[in-house]
Amino acid sequence: MMVKIQSSICFSIFIFIILLLSDQSIWAVSGAIRCHPQDMKVLLKIKNDLGNPYVLTCWNPQIVKDCCDWCSIYCDLETNRITGLFISNSNLSAQIPLSVVDLPYLDNLRFHKLPNLIGNIPHIITNLTHLKYLDISWTNISGPIPDFLSQLNNLNDLDLSFNNLTGTIPSSLSELSNLTYLNLHGNKLTGSIPDSFGNFKGNPSPYLILSHNQLTGNVPKSLADLKFPVLDLSRNNLQGDISFFFAPDKDLQSHDFSRNMFEFDLSKVVFPNTLTSLDLNHNKIYGSLPQGLTSLNLEYLNVSYNRLCGEIPVGGNLQTFETTSYFHNRCLCGAPLPPCKL
């Protein structure tokens, strides 16, 4: 009996040791450094190129050995290669580091809220063939929007808002067949909207934001063939008739045409049922408000500072908006404005 007990105890100890070693093995694997050595080398080069030792202090292999655990970094869970780089809210004074292109698997690159990031968008960025998201916003990047951005064939989102970009909008951007979002807001862009923007291949058409620039001329009628869910052309010097954007078969959600010089008869417009936000303030729009507005589930409406006349239709959400949505028109009247004179 004693022999059996001793054998049983020995067997249990043996199993315990095996389990302990197994656990240690699992811990060793889980504790292994994921980051690819070449990627770490490139990150340290990027940090050096940014020229500020107080920026990205978390990029320090002596403190955190695995660069996949560094801030502003995303590593793919399967390949462990760096696919995302996000640098923001820093006081660095530098240009876009050319060394970023040595991260061959990068698909998401963002430089955001870096007021002292200067220079032009470098051509070498086209080497990032996997890039899906490019965000260079709220910086002091200057020069023209490069035509070569159209070579980034996999691009889904392009955000170049709040910079000092000048010149015209490259027509070649319409060649980005996977584009779902294009934001050029808040630059110093001039010239007209490219006619080629009516050739975007995506379905639905991309969110198109061209506001707060110095664009001029008529909006190309080629854009009428597209269904932009969100379209913002506000605060430019655009002119002409844009009523072609509105039709029952459009999938419009939010449109902002404010602070331009658009001129057309609003009473003839038929709006799609999907429209929830419409801003037409500070233009030269005339006619009356169409009765069809009462059937929409509008969350926002502003037609102030135009040349509209007639009574505001009763119904829908039209009476829930403030008087500021309607005032400073030629002879618009009715709630929430004062009653129409008999």
N, C-alpha and C positions, 0 to 999 in steps of 0.2 A: 504493500500500500504506500509506504514511504517513498519507494522508487517512483511510483506513478505520480505522486504529488510533486516530487522534485522535478520530474520530467515536465509536468504541467507548468510549473513555475518557470523553468528554463525556456519553455516554448513561449510563454507569455512575455518574458523579458525580450526574447528574440523578436517577437511581433512588435513590441513597443519600440525597440531600436530601429526596426525597419520603417515604422510609421514616422518616427522622429526624423530619420534621415530623409524620408520622403517629403516631410514638411519643410525641412531645411532646403531641400532641392527646389521645391515650389517657391519658397521665399527668395532663393537665389535668382531664379528666373524672373520673378516679378520685380525683384530689386535691380535687375540688370539695366544698364544704360540703353535707352531706346534710340537716342539721337544718333544719326549718322555722323561719323567723324568729319566728313567733308562739309556737311551742312553747318556743324558747329564752327568750323574754320571760317566759313563764309559769313556767318553771323558776327563773329568777332571782327572780321574785316569791315562789315557794314557799320558796326559800332564805331570803329576807328575812323572810317570815312566821314561819319557825321560830326567828328571833330569836337565833341563835348563829353568829357569823362563823367559828367554828372547825369547824362542821358542814358537810359536803359541800364541802370546800375544792376538790375536783376540778371543781366547777361554776364554772369561771372561763374566760370566752371569751378572756381575754388570754393564757392559758396553752394551752388547747385550744379552738380556734375552733369545732369541730364538736361540738355538744351530743350528737350521737348517739354520740360517743366518751367522754362523761362517765360516771363511775361511777354505779351504781344506776339506769341508764336502759336501756331497750330500744326501739330504733326498728325499725319494720317495714321489711323489705328492699326492698319494692316501692314503698310510698307515702312512706317516710322520715318518717312521723309517729310520734310517741312513743306506744307502746302499753303499755309497762311501766314502773312506778315502784316501786322497792324501797328503802325507808329503814329501816336497822336498826343496832343496836349503837352508838347515839350517846347522848350525855348532854344532848341538847337539852331545854329546858324550854318546852313550848309545847302548843298544842292542834292538832288536825288542821287543817292550813291549808285554808281554803275555796277557795283558788286552784287546788287540784288539779282541780276540775271544769272548769277552762278548758283541760284537755287532752282534747279531744272524742273522741279515738280510743283512750283508755285502756281496756284490757280486763284489766289485771292491776295491782292496787294493794295494796302490802304495807307495813305499819308493824309492825316486829317487834323485840322486845327494846329498847324505848325506855321505861325505867322512869319518866321524867319527862314522858311524853306524857300529858296530862290532859284533862279536859272530857268532853263527850258526843259520840256519833257524830252528825255534823251531817246534817240533812234534805237539804241541798243535794247530798249524795252521790248521790241518786237521779237527778241529771242525767247521771250517767255510764251511759248506757243500753247501752253496749257491754261493760260490766264482766262478766267471767267468773270472776275470782278476786279475792276480798276477804279480806285477812289483816290483822287488827288484833289482835295477840297479844303477850303479855308486856309490857303497858303498864299505866298507871294510869288508863286510860279508865274512866269510871264512868257511873252512871245506868242506866236500863233498856235492854234490847235493843229498838231501835226497830221498831215495827210496819211502818214504811215500807220496811224492807229487802225486803219481799215484792214491791216494785215493780221490783226489779232482775231482770227476767225472764230474762236470759241467764246468771245466776249458776250456775256449776258447783260452786265451792268457797267455803264460808264458814267462816272460822276466827276465832273471837272468844275463844280460850282464854287463860287466865292474865291476866285483867283484874280490875277491881273492879265488874263489872256486877251489878246487883241487880234485884229484881222477878221477875215471872213470864216464862216463855218464850212469845213470841207465837205463837198458833195459826196465824197467817197465813204462817209460814215454810214450811208444807207446800204453799203455792201456788207455790213455786219449782219448776217442773216439770222443770228441767234440773239440779237439785241432785244431786251425786254424793258430797258430803262436807260434813258439818255438825259442827263441833267447838266446844262451849261449855264445855269442861273448865276447872275451876279458877277459878270465879267465886263469887258469893254469891247464886245464883238460888234462888228459893223457889217454893212452889206445886207443882202437879202437872204431869206430862208431858201436853201437850195431846192430847186424843182425836183431833184432826185429823191427828196424825202418822201415823195409819194410812192417810192419803190421799196419801202421796207418789206421784207419777206415774212416777218414773224406774224403769227396769228394767236392772240390779238396783236395789234400794232403796239409798239413800245410806248411806255409813259414818256412823253416828250415835254421837257421843261427848258424853255429858251428865254425865260423872263429876266428882267433887270439887265438889259444890254442896250445897244444902240442900233438895233436892226431897223432897216428901212424897206420901203417898197410894199408891194402887194403880197399877200400870202399866196403861194402857188396853188392853183386849183387842182393840181395833181394830188394834193393831200386829201381832197374830198373822197377819194377812193378807199381811204384807210379808216379804220375804226379805232381812234385813239381813246382808251379808257380815261386817261388823264392828259390834258393838253393845257399848257400854261405859256402864253405868249405875252404876258403882261409887262408893262413898263418898258416899252420900246417905242419906236416911231413908225410903226406899221400902219398901213392904210388900206382902204378899199372895202369891198363887200365880202364878208366871211360867213354869210348865211348858208353857204354850201356845206358847212360843217354839221348843220342840223337837219336831220331827217329821221322819220320814224324807225328806220331799220338800223340806225347807228346804235352802238353800245356805249354811248357816252356816260361817264359818271361825274367827272369834275372838269369844268372848262373855265379858264381865266383869261379873258381878253382885255382886261382893264388897262386904262392909261395908255391908250394908243390913239389913232385917228380913224378908226373904223367907221364906216358910214353905210347904213342899209336900213330897209324898212322892217322893223321887228314884228309888225303886225302880220306879216306874211310867213313867218317862221313856224314850222311844226316841229316840236321837240320830241325826242325819244323818251319813253317811259322810264328809262334807266337813269336819267339825269337827276343828280342829287345836289349839285353845286354849280352855280352859274354867276360869274362876275363880269359885268359889262361896263362898269363905271368909268367915267371920264373918257368918253368917245363922242362921236357925232351921230349916234343912232337915233332914228326918228320913227314916226308911226305910233302905234299903241301897244299895250301889253296884250298878247294873244290869250284868249280864253283857255287855251290848252294848258297854260301854266297851272291852272287849278287842279288838274288831274295828276300832277307830279308830286312825288314825295320829296319835296325840296327841303334840304337842311340849311342851305345858304343861298341867298339871292341879293345881288346889288346891281341896280340899273341907274344909280344916281349920276348926276352931271352928264346928261345927254339932252336930247331934243324931243323927248317923248310927250305925248298928249293923251287925253282921254281918261276914263275912269279905270282904276285898278280893279281887275276882275275879282269878284267875291267867291271865295272857296279855297279849298286846299290849305296850304300854309301861308298864303300871300298876306293875310292880315296879322300873322304872328311876327313878322319882321318889323324892325324899328323903322321910324320915318327916314333914317339915314340911308336906308336901302333904296329910297325912291326920290329923295328931295333933289333940288336943283335940276329940274327938267322944265321944259317949255310950258306945259300946261297939264301935267299929270295931277290927278286928284282922286279923292276917295280914300277910305281907310286903308292904312293908318295915316295918310295925309288928310288935310281938311276936306270937307265934303265938296263935291263938284257944284259949281254955280249953275243954277237953273236958267 
